[in-house]
Amino acid sequence: MPRAEQWYMHWLGLMVLLDVVRVTRTEHFLFVQCTEVFNMSAQVQSFTSAVQKMGNNTADLISRSLIFISAGSNDVFEYTDIPSNTTRNDTEFLQTLVASYTIHLKQLYGAGARKFGIVSPSMVGCCPSQRAIARDNKYDLDAYGCFAAANSLSRKLYPMVYSMLRDLSADMPGMYYSLADSVGMTEPILNSTIIPDTNITVLDKACCGGAGVCNLTATLCPDRGGYLFFDGYHPTDAASGVAARDLFADPGIFVHPINVQQLAALRS
């Protein structure tokens, strides 16, 4: 493992690739998206602006830095949470996400970035909030009892991102990447596979609020380490720890073509 002073990490991505504003109501949840979203476009613009202000002597620093991006999940949330729409075009939606991703990566490359750690959207349909939406609206469920449409989009998006990164790295000299298949990483937990050093057994309810809203008055579970989700959307530390270990040291099962440890050690 490289020493901490030899490489640096920049995190980009609030998981929003596109500008979407909406309010969703279900029996159990109320979700409000602000009118101003700090999406990927704004984040990349802020990053490139900061690089320019740092001057011409930062090229080596930026090229050695690891740009870590997790984006697309909120876009899938927004796209699938609305009532069924016969005009909805899943292929066009996914292609729009990939096109947006491509633009952002090219801009970051233009700013000097060369090493990218990418996390594809996970099985967002299994979040307690999405399970509630599917149940309340009588949407189709998958084999895990999750919102089938949302999980299907995540499954379809991963190979598209994989192909995009492969093509970009062929066209942009010195670009390296590590892509995590979050769907593949999540399925062993959903299949109740024994994961070393974890005891995650509660998969369908949140530690905070159970099947309801997580707020100051919500009931907390006695042991969050046994839960996959902390609230309606976000994983617990235990679940995040499993993902972090896979990202950093996966031997090629879920993370391709190299893991994050190998990516960080590369010299551009």
C-alpha positions as CSV (number, residue, x, y, z in Angstrom):
1,M,0.0,0.0,0.0
2,P,1.4,3.4,-0.9
3,R,2.2,5.8,1.9
4,A,-0.5,8.4,2.6
5,E,1.7,11.3,1.5
6,Q,2.3,9.7,-1.9
7,W,-1.3,10.0,-3.2
8,Y,-4.4,12.0,-2.5
9,M,-8.1,11.3,-2.9
10,H,-10.8,13.7,-4.2
11,W,-14.4,12.6,-3.8
12,L,-16.9,13.8,-6.4
13,G,-20.5,12.9,-6.7
14,L,-23.6,13.3,-4.6
15,M,-25.0,10.5,-6.8
16,V,-26.8,13.1,-9.0
17,L,-25.8,13.2,-12.6
18,L,-28.8,15.0,-13.9
19,D,-30.8,18.0,-12.6
20,V,-34.1,16.6,-11.2
21,V,-36.4,18.3,-8.7
22,R,-39.5,16.7,-7.3
23,V,-41.5,15.7,-4.3
24,T,-42.5,12.1,-3.7
25,R,-45.2,11.0,-1.2
26,T,-45.9,7.5,0.0
27,E,-47.7,6.1,3.0
28,H,-44.5,6.0,5.0
29,F,-42.2,8.5,3.5
30,L,-42.1,12.1,2.3
31,F,-39.1,13.0,0.2
32,V,-38.3,16.6,-0.9
33,Q,-35.6,17.4,-3.4
34,C,-34.3,21.0,-3.1
35,T,-34.5,23.3,-6.0
36,E,-30.7,23.7,-6.0
37,V,-28.9,20.4,-6.3
38,F,-25.1,20.2,-6.1
39,N,-24.9,17.8,-9.0
40,M,-21.9,16.4,-10.8
41,S,-21.8,19.3,-13.3
42,A,-21.4,21.8,-10.4
43,Q,-18.9,19.7,-8.6
44,V,-16.7,19.2,-11.6
45,Q,-16.9,22.9,-12.4
46,S,-15.8,23.7,-8.8
47,F,-13.0,21.1,-9.0
48,T,-11.6,22.4,-12.3
49,S,-11.9,26.0,-11.1
50,A,-9.9,25.1,-8.0
51,V,-7.2,23.4,-10.1
52,Q,-6.9,26.5,-12.2
53,K,-6.5,28.7,-9.2
54,M,-3.7,26.4,-7.8
55,G,-1.5,27.3,-10.8
56,N,0.7,25.4,-13.2
57,N,2.8,23.6,-10.6
58,T,0.0,21.2,-9.6
59,A,0.0,18.9,-12.6
60,D,1.9,16.1,-10.8
61,L,-0.3,16.3,-7.7
62,I,-3.6,16.1,-9.7
63,S,-2.3,13.3,-11.9
64,R,-1.4,11.3,-8.8
65,S,-4.7,12.0,-7.1
66,L,-7.4,9.4,-7.0
67,I,-10.7,10.9,-8.2
68,F,-13.4,8.8,-6.5
69,I,-16.9,9.0,-8.0
70,S,-20.2,7.4,-6.9
71,A,-23.0,8.8,-9.0
72,G,-26.3,7.8,-10.6
73,S,-28.3,6.3,-7.7
74,N,-30.3,9.4,-7.1
75,D,-31.1,9.7,-10.8
76,V,-32.5,6.2,-10.7
77,F,-34.5,7.0,-7.6
78,E,-36.1,10.0,-9.3
79,Y,-36.7,8.3,-12.5
80,T,-38.5,5.3,-11.0
81,D,-40.3,6.9,-8.1
82,I,-42.8,8.6,-10.4
83,P,-46.0,6.7,-11.2
84,S,-45.8,4.4,-14.2
85,N,-45.5,6.4,-17.4
86,T,-46.1,4.9,-20.8
87,T,-43.8,7.5,-22.4
88,R,-40.8,6.5,-20.2
89,N,-37.9,5.3,-22.2
90,D,-35.4,3.3,-20.0
91,T,-32.8,3.0,-22.8
92,E,-32.8,6.7,-23.5
93,F,-32.6,7.5,-19.8
94,L,-29.5,5.2,-19.3
95,Q,-27.8,6.5,-22.4
96,T,-28.3,10.1,-21.1
97,L,-26.7,9.1,-17.8
98,V,-23.7,7.5,-19.6
99,A,-23.4,10.5,-21.9
100,S,-23.3,12.8,-18.8
101,Y,-20.7,10.6,-17.1
102,T,-18.6,10.8,-20.2
103,I,-18.6,14.6,-20.4
104,H,-17.7,14.9,-16.7
105,L,-14.8,12.4,-17.0
106,K,-13.4,14.2,-20.0
107,Q,-13.6,17.5,-18.1
108,L,-11.7,16.0,-15.2
109,Y,-9.1,14.5,-17.5
110,G,-8.7,17.9,-19.1
111,A,-8.0,19.3,-15.6
112,G,-5.2,16.8,-15.2
113,A,-6.9,13.9,-13.5
114,R,-5.7,10.5,-14.6
115,K,-6.9,8.0,-12.0
116,F,-10.6,7.4,-11.4
117,G,-12.3,5.1,-8.9
118,I,-15.9,4.6,-10.1
119,V,-18.7,3.0,-8.1
120,S,-21.8,2.0,-10.2
121,P,-25.2,2.4,-8.6
122,S,-26.1,-0.4,-6.3
123,M,-29.5,-2.2,-5.9
124,V,-31.3,0.9,-5.0
125,G,-34.6,-0.8,-5.3
126,C,-33.8,-2.6,-2.0
127,C,-33.5,0.6,0.1
128,P,-36.4,0.6,2.7
129,S,-37.8,3.8,1.0
130,Q,-38.0,2.1,-2.4
131,R,-39.5,-1.1,-0.9
132,A,-42.2,1.1,0.6
133,I,-42.8,2.9,-2.7
134,A,-43.1,-0.4,-4.6
135,R,-45.4,-1.8,-2.0
136,D,-47.6,1.3,-1.7
137,N,-48.0,1.7,-5.4
138,K,-48.2,-2.1,-6.1
139,Y,-45.1,-2.0,-8.4
140,D,-43.5,-5.2,-9.4
141,L,-41.0,-6.8,-6.9
142,D,-38.0,-8.8,-7.7
143,A,-36.8,-12.0,-6.1
144,Y,-35.5,-10.1,-3.1
145,G,-38.8,-8.3,-2.5
146,C,-37.3,-5.1,-3.8
147,F,-38.5,-2.5,-6.3
148,A,-37.8,-4.4,-9.5
149,A,-37.7,-1.5,-11.9
150,A,-35.0,0.4,-9.9
151,N,-32.8,-2.7,-9.6
152,S,-33.2,-3.5,-13.3
153,L,-31.9,-0.1,-14.2
154,S,-28.8,-0.5,-11.9
155,R,-28.1,-3.9,-13.5
156,K,-28.3,-2.4,-17.0
157,L,-26.2,0.6,-16.2
158,Y,-23.1,-1.2,-15.0
159,P,-22.1,-2.8,-18.4
160,M,-22.8,0.5,-20.1
161,V,-20.4,2.4,-17.7
162,Y,-17.9,-0.5,-18.1
163,S,-17.9,-0.1,-21.9
164,M,-17.7,3.7,-21.6
165,L,-14.7,3.6,-19.4
166,R,-12.9,1.0,-21.5
167,D,-13.4,3.2,-24.6
168,L,-12.4,6.4,-22.8
169,S,-9.2,4.9,-21.5
170,A,-8.3,3.8,-25.0
171,D,-8.7,7.3,-26.3
172,M,-7.2,9.3,-23.4
173,P,-3.5,8.5,-22.8
174,G,-2.6,7.8,-19.2
175,M,-6.1,7.4,-17.9
176,Y,-6.6,4.5,-15.4
177,Y,-9.7,3.4,-13.7
178,S,-11.2,1.0,-11.2
179,L,-14.9,0.2,-11.6
180,A,-16.9,-1.4,-8.9
181,D,-20.0,-3.6,-9.7
182,S,-22.1,-2.5,-6.7
183,V,-25.0,-4.9,-7.7
184,G,-22.6,-7.8,-7.6
185,M,-21.2,-6.7,-4.3
186,T,-24.7,-6.4,-2.7
187,E,-26.2,-9.7,-3.9
188,P,-24.2,-11.9,-1.5
189,I,-25.6,-10.0,1.5
190,L,-29.1,-10.2,0.1
191,N,-28.6,-13.9,-0.5
192,S,-27.6,-14.3,3.2
193,T,-24.1,-15.3,2.3
194,I,-21.8,-15.3,5.3
195,I,-19.5,-12.2,5.1
196,P,-16.4,-12.4,7.2
197,D,-16.4,-10.0,10.2
198,T,-20.0,-9.0,9.7
199,N,-23.4,-9.9,11.2
200,I,-25.8,-8.2,8.8
201,T,-29.2,-10.0,9.1
202,V,-31.8,-7.3,8.8
203,L,-32.1,-6.4,5.1
204,D,-35.5,-4.8,4.6
205,K,-35.8,-2.3,7.5
206,A,-33.8,0.7,8.5
207,C,-32.0,0.9,11.8
208,C,-33.4,4.4,12.2
209,G,-37.2,4.4,12.0
210,G,-37.6,0.8,10.8
211,A,-40.1,1.1,7.9
212,G,-40.8,4.7,8.7
213,V,-39.1,8.1,8.7
214,C,-35.7,8.6,10.3
215,N,-35.8,11.8,12.4
216,L,-35.1,13.1,15.9
217,T,-38.0,11.1,17.3
218,A,-37.5,7.9,15.4
219,T,-36.6,4.7,17.3
220,L,-33.1,3.4,16.8
221,C,-32.2,-0.2,16.6
222,P,-30.1,-1.7,19.5
223,D,-27.3,-2.9,17.1
224,R,-26.9,-1.1,13.8
225,G,-24.1,-3.6,12.9
226,G,-26.8,-6.1,12.2
227,Y,-28.6,-3.9,9.7
228,L,-28.0,-3.3,6.0
229,F,-29.5,0.2,6.0
230,F,-29.3,2.9,8.6
231,D,-32.2,5.0,7.2
232,G,-34.5,4.9,4.2
233,Y,-31.6,5.4,1.7
234,H,-28.2,4.9,3.2
235,P,-26.2,1.8,4.3
236,T,-24.9,1.3,7.8
237,D,-21.2,1.5,8.7
238,A,-21.1,-2.3,8.7
239,A,-22.4,-2.5,5.1
240,S,-20.2,0.4,4.0
241,G,-17.2,-1.5,5.6
242,V,-18.0,-4.6,3.4
243,A,-18.0,-2.4,0.3
244,A,-14.8,-0.6,1.3
245,R,-12.9,-3.9,1.7
246,D,-14.2,-5.0,-1.7
247,L,-13.2,-1.8,-3.4
248,F,-9.8,-1.8,-1.9
249,A,-8.7,-5.4,-2.1
250,D,-11.1,-7.3,-4.4
251,P,-9.2,-9.9,-6.5
252,G,-11.2,-9.2,-9.6
253,I,-14.6,-10.6,-8.7
254,F,-16.5,-7.3,-8.3
255,V,-13.9,-4.6,-9.2
256,H,-12.4,-4.3,-12.6
257,P,-9.9,-4.1,-14.2
258,I,-7.9,-3.4,-11.0
259,N,-8.9,-2.6,-7.4
260,V,-8.5,0.8,-5.7
261,Q,-5.3,-0.2,-3.9
262,Q,-3.7,-1.1,-7.3
263,L,-5.1,2.1,-8.8
264,A,-3.7,4.3,-6.1
265,A,-0.2,2.7,-6.5
266,L,0.0,3.4,-10.2
267,R,2.3,6.2,-11.4
268,S,0.8,8.2,-14.2
